[in-house]
Amino acid sequence: MEITVDLPSFFSMKILTLETSTMIGSIALSEDDQLLGEYQIRIKETYSDTILPLIDHLLTVLSLSIRDIDGFALTLGPGSFTSLRIGVSIIKGLAFSTHKPVVGIPSLDGLAQNVCFSKNVLVCPVVDARKGEVYTAFYRGEGGQFLTKLTPEKAITPQKLLDEIKEEVIFLGDGVDLYGKMIGDRLKEKALFAPPALRYPKASTITYLALQKFKNGEVSYSDDIIPLYVRLSEAEIKCEKRR
């Protein structure tokens, strides 16, 4: 549940952000809109043994402690179920222990924001959803600092997604690694691909979106943070079948 609280019209915040929706994760620490430090890393197995040491190292390098953090931000999903659960658990634990607020951002919103400078071009993040599907949504830039979200998140096969596209589109996300050739073959000159540096989610970009919510007082607390899965997990599907 999102809670609206009154915050001063001018304030300074140190925000620690965690992004674990895909196997290329990142953490960032910012003060207002100034990035203090960021790590981005490809995870081969699981985030559980990696994220906390990286957070500790980042804080040490910046001569800060977890008590200096004013708020936390994270991506809620959709994405890898296990990775999202780990990310949510870590942020919930840190927020609970420090009594600090949290802002959750849908992972596709954060990914699409990497190309917010695009103007009047459809933006389509594609994230591997396994089972031959991708998580996706459509966005459009209008030359400002933010994109307009045109559709809700969904899981869909790449083939069906491409059937919906009739105009020039910027694609980004780890789904490009898997389906980039298919996309290029189907859409030809209509398919544009973000460069590798902008192709994957960035905690620093998530921070920028989260900062707007912090400024508006639209925050949550640890008990209210839940992942955004979009579709049922394998365990939930099996449970439904048994029922």
Helices and strands as residue ranges (DSSP letters): E 3-4, E 14-19, E 24-31, E 34-42, H 51-61, G 66-68, E 71-77, H 81-98, E 102-106, H 107-112, G 113-115, E 119-128, E 134-136, E 139-142, E 147-149, E 154-156, H 158-163, E 169-172, H 175-187, G 188-190, E 191-193, H 196-199, H 203-215, E 218-219, G 222-224, H 234-242
